[in-house]
Amino acid sequence: MEFKEAVNRRRSVRKYDPDKALDSEKVKECLELAVLAPNSSNMQLWEFYHITSKDILTKMSPFCFDQNAAKTAQQMVVIVVRKDLWKKRVKAHVDYLNNVFGNIPKKEQSKRAKFAFTYYTKIIPLAYADFLGFLGYIKYGFYWLIGLFRPIYRQARKSDMRIVAHKSAGLAAQTFMLAMADINYDTCPMEGIDSLRIKKLLKIPSSAEINMVISCGIRLPEGVYGDRFRIPFEQVYKEV
């Protein structure tokens, strides 16, 4: 399918055909494409819970307020933000860099290697490290003062970094839904959920956060609630 076709085909489908099952392996392949989505500093602070169990799907429905998209879903994917794993991701990057550049003394490293190692061993820890939110506000104030004299990154608070992680997860979710549309599978992203009960059901760590739940299936004709509505492009497009 052409990219434009996939984008235009993707709709939030609220009713799925109960007689048409999904191939779990194909859905998994779409999730493999989702991990190729752009994300902040390539930290990949996400996890994907692919629900295929009929029992779990039945238990999930009331936690999604029994939306039609949940009640009729053949499968579900829960997009989970794992900002709490940032230290493990840093270690993974450092191990990767050692493999790429070789574990050599710093003075012998190329300029590119020095920057990469510095970024993941100093800059990223500075951005993500916090203590009950206090350190974030200290960094925010410090950067604000520097910003009086030159451009500087300002999103330093704990809440800012939480937004960063959720934005990356959202990009992965969109990539997944477009990949599904490309193979004529349908989806519906759901934010109307009881995240606490879902976390308990799926045994998701308390330190993690659910970004969204995506129901999956094959649409029924009445599963798309009307024609697509969008604000006129001229109202949202600004050429500078």
Disulfide bonds with the S-S distance in Angstrom:
none
